[in-house]
Amino acid sequence: MPPTDYQATRSRQLSALPPQTARAIAFSMIIIVGSLGGTLGYALGRYNCVDDCSMRSGSFLLIGAVAGAVGSAIMAVLALRAMGEWNEIRDRERAGHAPN
């Protein structure tokens, strides 16, 4: 007798973790947005600078990079949690336990 949809769903191990691919994409996006934030911060720090402003540019670079990375990390966590909830709802529907 071939396995039913419910048996196929139950045979895999249930986990709250999103797929590795999604986590890798989220991590790489955090790195990319952090570096873009640092670039923007550096540009803003150098904008009105006349003399040597390495301290000002460096601090703006750091602030921009941290702000960009933290903001994108928050968005990545929210997106990964939503993905987990969608997978849970889909698994419940396949198992026949969907809410009415």
C-alpha positions in Angstrom: 0.0 0.0 0.0 1.6 3.4 -1.0 2.0 6.0 1.7 -0.7 8.6 1.9 0.0 12.3 2.0 -0.4 12.3 5.8 2.2 9.5 6.2 4.6 11.3 3.9 4.3 14.4 6.0 4.7 12.5 9.3 7.7 10.6 8.1 9.9 13.7 7.8 11.1 15.3 11.0 9.1 18.3 12.1 11.2 21.3 12.9 10.5 25.0 13.6 13.7 25.9 11.6 13.2 27.4 8.1 15.1 25.7 5.3 18.9 26.1 5.1 18.6 27.9 1.8 16.3 30.5 3.3 18.6 31.1 6.3 21.6 31.4 4.0 19.8 34.0 1.8 18.7 35.9 4.9 22.3 35.9 6.3 23.7 37.1 3.0 21.1 39.9 2.7 22.0 41.1 6.2 25.7 41.3 5.2 24.8 43.1 1.9 22.5 45.6 3.5 25.0 46.2 6.3 27.7 47.0 3.8 25.4 49.3 1.9 24.5 51.1 5.1 28.1 51.5 5.9 28.8 53.0 2.4 25.9 55.4 2.8 27.1 56.4 6.3 30.6 57.0 5.0 29.3 59.1 2.1 27.2 61.2 4.5 30.2 61.6 6.8 32.4 62.9 4.0 29.7 65.1 2.4 30.4 68.4 4.2 34.0 67.7 5.2 36.7 70.2 4.4 39.7 69.0 6.4 40.7 65.5 7.5 37.4 64.0 8.8 38.4 60.4 9.2 36.9 60.1 12.7 33.6 61.6 11.5 33.5 59.4 8.4 34.4 56.3 10.3 31.8 56.9 13.0 29.1 57.5 10.3 30.3 54.4 8.5 29.9 52.3 11.7 26.5 53.8 12.6 25.2 53.2 9.0 26.5 49.6 8.9 25.0 48.7 12.3 21.7 50.4 11.5 21.4 48.7 8.1 22.4 45.3 9.5 20.0 45.5 12.5 17.1 46.7 10.3 17.6 43.9 7.8 18.1 41.3 10.5 14.7 42.3 12.0 13.0 42.0 8.6 14.8 38.6 7.9 13.6 37.2 11.3 10.0 38.3 10.6 10.1 36.8 7.1 11.6 33.5 8.3 8.9 33.3 11.1 6.2 33.9 8.6 7.6 31.2 6.4 7.5 28.8 9.3 3.9 29.6 10.1 2.9 29.1 6.4 4.6 25.7 6.5 2.8 24.8 9.7 -0.6 25.8 8.2 0.2 23.8 5.1 1.2 20.7 7.1 -2.0 20.9 9.1 -4.1 21.2 6.0 -2.4 18.1 4.5 -2.9 16.2 7.7 -6.6 17.1 7.8 -6.4 19.3 10.9 -7.1 22.7 9.2 -9.3 25.1 11.2 -12.9 25.4 9.9 
